[in-house]
Amino acid sequence: MKYSGIGGQAVMEGVMMKNKDKYAVAVRKPDHEIEVMVSEYTGIIKNEKIKNMPILRGVFNFIDSLVLGMQTLTFSASFYEDEEEDEKKAAKTADLTSEEAAKQEKRDKKKEDAMMGGTVVLSIVLAVGIFMMLPYFISSFFQKFITSRLLLGLLEGMIRLTIFIGYVALISLMEDIHRVYMYHGAEHKCINCIEHGMDLNVENVRKSSRLHKRCGTSFLLIVMLISILFFMFISVDSALLKVVYRLLLIPVIAGVSYEFIRLAGRSDNAIVNLISKPGLWLQKITTKEPDDEMIEVAIKSVEAVFDWKPYVEEIRSH
């Protein structure tokens, strides 16, 4: 397997693929045509030296993934808006001059960006609250029975893993999420196809694995596992300080987890592969086998940002 440098995510009825600063979103529209939008996203940090600093780059990458993820989800969802909403938008701009319409569009864009920023912040707060703080408060009820700090830390970690895996499994039962998971599978299968030196076509993608070591699911699971190790060694008596230290350690944990996922995507080392196994097992929930139409969408997204033919030829020549 040769590292390609491309990655992506599933969106509503589509796939986003990113290669360096360039990304593409391919969506299967209600009329069954495939719409492809290509753009650039340079990230929240513009300074390349800071952007590529170990540990810190994991934090920046996580935030960038959330921001870009929200943007691409909004784009894909726009094809499935209610007709009533479309009519309201049309009526809103029908009587405006071209200049007024442009100003209105600019205002709408600012409002949309503000809402998107708020959604990203709210998502982070909720994730930290549910997956990081809630397990701590639940485990604190057992302090009367468990005096060992290490055992309490382990219990907190087990509660965190249970909540996380339970959440992932529960939302997979929703029909819309199930389809997103199928597109997630198509995304992985396309990347695996080219990284294993095969031509990018429906037949080859279909027989490729839907599991990949660089997946965001694996990253989140590694975050949960590494947090157990970090939080077990917080040795203060104050409940307030325990919460503060946990909050301060979250960026460090995210950075360390990113470094492991980055290494896993570039290495076939036996130890790295072994540590990657739990993330691959969890991906059996967050990815599903796609149909051929979904694979076609994922292929369009890859081809919009990545010239796979010389890459595959290079693999075959070695």
Secondary structure, DSSP 8 states (H G I E B T S, - for coil): -----EEEEEETTEEEEEETTEEEEEEE-TTS-EEEEEEE---S---HHHHTSTTHHHHHHHHHHHHHHHHHHHHHHGGG--HHHHHHHHHHHHTS-HHHHHHHHHHHHHHHHHHHHHHHHHHHHHHHIIIIIHHHHHHHTTTTT---HHHHHHHHHHHHHHHHHHHHHHHTTSHHHHHHHHHHHHHHHHHHHHHTT---SHHHHHTS-S--TT-HHHHHHHHHHHHHHHHHT---S-HHHHHHHHHHHHHHHHHHHHHHHHHHHH---HHHHHHHHHHHHHHHHH-----HHHHHHHHHHHHHH--HHHHHHHHHH-
